[in-house]
Amino acid sequence: MGENSAMDKIKGKAKEAVGNATGNERMKSEGKTDQAKGKAKGAVDDLKDRADGVKDSLSGERDES
């Protein structure tokens, strides 16, 4: 998972928790939005990794790490 996606999820969870604790619906909503943004970024990163893997397997290259 990318660093930015993880940070968005963490930031979102924190905002949601503060929103819940204070009764601030806007902050709670922003937290959920940040978490969704982090998940979406993670999904895009995963797709890019898979596409690179397919490309490498078709060209005969391997990542030996």
C-alpha positions in Angstrom: 0.0 0.0 0.0 1.3 3.4 -0.8 2.4 5.8 1.8 -0.2 8.5 0.8 -3.1 6.0 0.9 -2.1 4.8 4.4 -1.8 8.4 5.7 -5.2 9.3 4.3 -6.7 6.3 6.1 -5.0 7.2 9.4 -6.0 10.9 9.1 -9.5 9.9 8.2 -9.8 7.5 11.2 -8.5 10.3 13.5 -11.0 12.9 12.1 -13.9 10.4 12.4 -13.0 9.6 16.0 -12.7 13.3 16.9 -16.0 14.0 15.1 -17.7 11.1 17.1 -16.3 12.3 20.4 -17.3 16.0 19.9 -20.5 15.4 18.0 -19.1 17.2 15.0 -20.9 15.6 12.0 -18.9 17.5 9.5 -15.6 16.3 10.9 -16.9 12.8 11.1 -18.0 13.0 7.5 -14.6 14.4 6.4 -12.9 11.5 8.2 -15.0 8.9 6.3 -14.2 10.7 3.0 -10.5 10.7 3.8 -10.6 7.0 4.5 -12.4 6.3 1.3 -9.8 8.4 -0.6 -7.1 6.3 1.0 -8.8 3.1 0.0 -9.2 4.3 -3.6 -5.5 5.4 -3.8 -4.5 1.9 -2.4 -6.6 0.2 -5.1 -5.0 2.3 -7.9 -1.6 1.5 -6.5 -2.5 -2.2 -6.5 -3.7 -2.1 -10.1 -0.5 -0.4 -11.2 1.5 -3.1 -9.4 -0.5 -5.9 -11.1 -0.2 -4.2 -14.5 3.6 -4.0 -14.1 3.7 -7.7 -13.1 1.7 -8.7 -16.1 3.9 -6.5 -18.4 7.1 -8.1 -16.8 5.8 -11.6 -17.2 4.9 -11.0 -20.8 8.3 -9.6 -21.5 10.1 -12.3 -19.6 11.5 -10.0 -16.9 11.3 -10.9 -13.2 11.7 -9.0 -10.0 14.1 -11.0 -7.9 13.6 -9.1 -4.7 
